[in-house]
């Protein structure tokens, strides 16, 4: 009777494993080879199961040991154990969380249409400014960007369609409308009257500060009372109004004001939000209106400076309070 190659390999493996010194009795082993069995109906030879017997009285099954150390494919093991691999997450993520009804999709589209309107108005302001068009028209488009920027956030909260997608797209639109269009319009306004060596770095500072301010806003915890630094929307509104009003001051001071706004955006000073400004004493709210009737250019400069100075003052007050 011929024996298979697998049986011969098992015998060879057992013989090598059992070669030990005669003095090491506890580690010596002996090989037990039962006789092969032949199926009388089919004529097939069934190979015996090899067993190793140690001289210390213990025995082990070579087949069981071989199965325990044999490498097993992860796919086969998972299928045999009844554990299925997790299906990969879908690549497409729904832009609108929650129920995707037709009414909610229409409201979601309306909100994002306001965001895209702000983006396109900002691009239009850039095109007008670089083509030596009417700078006042470009500044008016920036004011419209501010209106649409506030409108999309208000509608998203009011209609219940606020989403992470809308927040990210709003930041990108703000970078285009307020971080790029605003300094370009200011450059077109002051170019020729202010020194280029001062004007170009000041406008570039506004663009860089807007990018930092928006990125910090996206990753920072929100405070319902104060802004951390002057928001980009307010900075763009001040620059646009300054272009429209054109306050009487030397060009160098105008450039200094632009740079000061850029630094205020990336500062850590707390600035009051509009909801807190409305709660000020009535006489403080009426005073700017009276000043605008007397000289709106001077009043505009005073109000902007007062707001910029309020940040460090609030910071000092909070620091002394917690000291």
C-alpha positions in Angstrom: 0.0 0.0 0.0 1.3 3.4 -0.9 1.1 6.2 1.6 0.5 9.8 0.6 3.1 12.6 0.7 1.3 14.4 3.4 1.6 11.5 5.8 5.4 11.3 5.0 5.8 14.9 5.7 3.9 14.6 9.0 6.2 11.7 10.0 9.3 13.7 9.1 8.0 16.7 11.1 7.4 14.5 14.1 10.8 12.9 13.9 12.6 16.2 13.8 10.5 17.6 16.7 11.3 14.4 18.8 15.1 14.5 18.3 16.3 15.4 21.8 19.0 14.2 24.0 18.5 11.0 26.0 19.1 12.8 29.2 16.1 15.1 28.7 13.5 12.6 29.5 10.8 15.1 30.1 11.2 16.5 26.6 11.5 13.2 24.8 8.6 12.1 22.6 7.6 9.0 20.7 5.5 8.7 17.6 2.4 6.6 17.4 1.4 5.5 13.9 -1.9 3.6 13.9 -2.5 1.3 10.9 -4.2 2.7 7.8 -7.8 1.8 7.3 -9.2 0.8 3.9 -12.8 1.4 2.9 -14.1 -1.9 1.5 -16.8 -0.2 -0.6 -14.8 2.5 -2.3 -11.3 1.1 -2.0 -10.0 4.4 -0.7 -7.3 4.4 2.0 -8.0 6.6 5.0 -4.8 8.0 6.5 -4.3 7.6 10.2 -4.1 10.5 12.6 -0.6 10.9 14.1 -0.2 11.4 17.8 2.9 12.3 19.7 3.3 10.8 23.1 5.7 12.4 25.6 7.6 10.2 28.0 6.1 12.3 30.9 2.7 10.8 30.1 1.2 13.6 28.1 0.1 13.3 24.5 -1.0 15.8 21.8 -2.7 15.7 18.5 -0.5 16.8 15.7 -3.4 17.6 13.5 -5.0 19.9 16.1 -1.6 21.6 16.7 -1.1 22.1 13.0 -4.5 23.7 12.6 -3.8 26.1 15.5 -0.6 27.4 14.0 -1.5 27.3 10.4 -2.1 30.7 8.7 -5.8 31.3 8.0 -7.0 33.9 5.4 -8.9 36.7 7.1 -11.7 36.5 4.5 -12.1 32.8 5.1 -12.0 33.2 8.9 -14.6 35.9 8.9 -16.9 33.9 6.6 -16.5 30.8 8.7 -17.2 32.6 12.0 -20.3 34.2 10.6 -18.8 37.7 10.8 -19.2 39.8 7.6 -17.0 42.7 6.7 -18.5 46.1 7.1 -19.6 47.6 3.9 -17.7 50.8 2.9 -19.4 54.1 3.7 -21.0 55.8 0.8 -18.9 58.4 -1.0 -21.8 60.7 -1.5 -22.9 62.6 1.7 -26.3 64.3 1.7 -25.9 68.1 1.8 -29.2 68.6 3.7 -29.4 66.5 6.9 -32.8 65.3 8.1 -35.9 64.8 6.1 -35.3 65.4 2.4 -38.8 66.5 1.4 -39.5 68.8 -1.5 -40.4 71.7 0.7 -37.1 71.5 2.7 -35.1 71.2 -0.5 -36.8 74.4 -1.8 -36.0 76.2 1.4 -32.4 74.8 1.3 -32.0 76.0 -2.2 -33.3 79.5 -1.3 -30.8 79.9 1.5 -27.9 78.8 -0.7 -29.1 81.1 -3.5 -28.5 84.0 -1.1 -25.0 82.8 -0.4 -24.2 82.4 -4.1 -25.7 85.9 -4.7 -23.2 87.3 -2.2 -20.4 85.5 -4.0 -21.4 86.8 -7.4 -21.8 90.3 -6.2 -18.3 90.2 -4.7 -16.9 89.0 -8.0 -18.7 91.8 -9.8 -17.2 94.3 -7.5 -13.8 92.9 -8.3 -14.4 93.1 -12.0 -15.6 96.7 -11.8 -12.6 97.8 -9.6 -9.9 96.2 -11.8 -11.4 97.6 -15.0 -11.2 101.2 -13.7 -14.9 101.4 -13.4 -17.0 103.3 -10.9 -15.5 102.6 -7.5 -18.6 103.8 -5.7 -20.7 101.2 -7.6 -18.2 98.5 -6.6 -18.5 99.7 -3.0 -22.3 99.5 -3.3 -22.1 95.9 -4.4 -20.1 95.2 -1.3 -22.9 96.6 0.8 -25.3 94.2 -1.0 -22.9 91.4 -0.2 -23.2 92.2 3.5 -27.0 92.2 3.2 -27.1 88.8 1.5 -24.6 87.4 4.0 -26.8 88.2 6.9 -29.9 87.1 5.1 -28.7 83.5 4.3 -27.8 82.9 8.0 -31.1 84.3 9.2 -33.1 82.2 6.7 -31.2 79.1 7.4 -32.0 79.3 11.1 -35.6 80.5 10.6 -36.5 77.8 8.0 -34.7 75.0 9.8 -32.3 74.1 7.0 -29.0 75.0 8.6 -26.3 72.5 7.6 -22.5 72.0 7.7 -22.4 72.4 3.9 -24.1 75.8 4.2 -21.7 76.9 6.8 -18.7 75.9 4.7 -20.0 77.5 1.6 -20.8 80.7 3.5 -17.2 80.9 4.7 -15.9 80.5 1.1 -18.3 83.1 -0.2 -17.2 85.5 2.6 -13.6 85.0 1.7 -14.4 86.0 -1.9 -16.7 88.9 -1.1 -15.0 90.3 2.0 -11.5 88.9 2.0 -10.7 89.6 -1.7 -13.3 92.0 -3.1 -13.1 94.5 -0.2 -9.3 95.1 -0.4 -9.4 95.2 -4.2 -12.1 97.9 -4.1 -10.1 99.9 -1.5 -7.0 99.6 -3.6 -8.8 100.9 -6.6 -10.1 103.8 -4.5 -6.8 104.8 -2.9 -4.5 104.0 -5.8 -2.9 107.2 -7.1 -3.4 109.2 -3.9 -1.7 106.9 -1.3 1.8 105.6 -1.6 1.8 102.2 -3.3 4.5 101.0 -0.9 2.0 101.4 2.0 -1.3 100.6 0.2 -0.3 97.2 -1.3 0.8 95.7 2.1 -2.3 97.1 3.9 -4.7 95.6 1.4 -2.8 92.3 1.4 -3.0 92.3 5.2 -6.8 92.6 5.0 -7.0 89.6 2.7 -4.7 87.5 4.9 -6.4 88.5 8.1 -9.8 87.6 6.6 -8.6 84.1 5.7 -7.2 83.6 9.2 -10.4 85.1 10.8 -12.7 82.8 8.9 -10.6 79.7 9.5 -10.5 80.5 13.2 -14.2 81.1 13.3 -14.9 77.6 11.8 -12.9 75.7 14.4 -13.5 77.9 17.5 -16.4 77.5 20.0 -19.1 80.0 19.5 -19.8 82.8 22.0 -23.3 84.3 22.0 -22.2 87.6 23.5 -18.9 88.7 21.8 -17.0 88.2 18.6 -13.3 87.2 18.9 -11.9 90.0 16.8 -13.8 92.1 14.3 -15.8 89.9 12.0 -15.0 90.0 8.3 -18.5 91.2 7.4 -18.2 94.3 9.6 -14.7 95.0 8.3 -16.0 94.9 4.7 -19.0 97.1 5.6 -16.6 99.7 7.1 -14.3 99.6 4.0 -17.3 99.9 1.7 -18.9 102.8 3.6 -15.5 104.5 3.8 -15.2 104.3 0.0 -18.7 105.7 -0.4 -18.4 108.4 2.2 -14.7 109.3 1.5 -14.0 111.0 4.9 -11.7 114.0 4.7 -8.3 112.8 5.9 -4.8 112.4 4.5 -4.3 109.3 2.3 -1.7 108.0 4.7 -4.3 107.9 7.5 -6.7 106.1 5.3 -4.2 103.4 4.6 -3.5 103.2 8.4 -7.2 102.7 9.0 -7.2 99.9 6.5 -4.3 98.2 8.2 -5.9 98.7 11.6 -9.0 96.9 10.5 -7.0 94.0 9.3 -5.2 93.7 12.6 -8.5 94.0 14.5 -9.9 91.0 12.6 -7.1 88.6 13.8 -7.0 90.0 17.3 -8.3 88.2 20.3 -10.2 91.2 21.8 -13.9 90.6 22.4 -16.2 92.8 20.3 -19.9 93.1 21.1 -22.4 91.6 18.7 -25.2 93.6 17.2 -27.7 92.1 19.7 -25.8 93.6 22.6 -25.3 96.9 20.9 -29.1 97.3 20.5 -29.4 97.0 24.3 -27.2 100.1 24.9 -28.8 103.1 26.6 -31.0 105.0 24.2 -29.0 108.2 24.3 -26.0 106.3 23.0 -28.0 105.1 20.0 -29.4 108.6 19.3 -26.1 110.4 19.6 -24.7 109.0 16.3 -27.9 109.9 14.5 -27.6 113.5 15.7 -23.9 113.6 14.7 -24.7 112.3 11.2 -27.0 115.3 10.7 -24.2 117.6 11.6 -21.3 115.9 9.8 -21.7 112.3 8.7 -18.1 111.9 7.6 -16.7 112.8 11.1 -19.5 110.8 12.8 -18.6 107.7 10.7 -14.9 107.9 11.7 -15.8 108.4 15.4 -18.2 105.5 15.5 -15.7 103.2 13.8 -12.9 104.2 16.2 -15.2 103.8 19.2 -16.0 100.3 18.2 -12.4 99.4 17.6 -11.4 100.7 21.0 -14.3 98.9 22.7 -12.5 95.6 22.2 -9.4 96.3 24.3 -11.6 98.0 26.9 -13.9 95.0 27.3 -10.8 92.8 27.5 -9.3 94.9 30.3 -12.6 94.9 32.2 -12.9 91.1 32.0 -9.3 90.7 33.0 -9.7 92.9 36.1 -12.9 91.1 37.0 -11.3 87.7 37.0 -8.2 88.9 38.7 
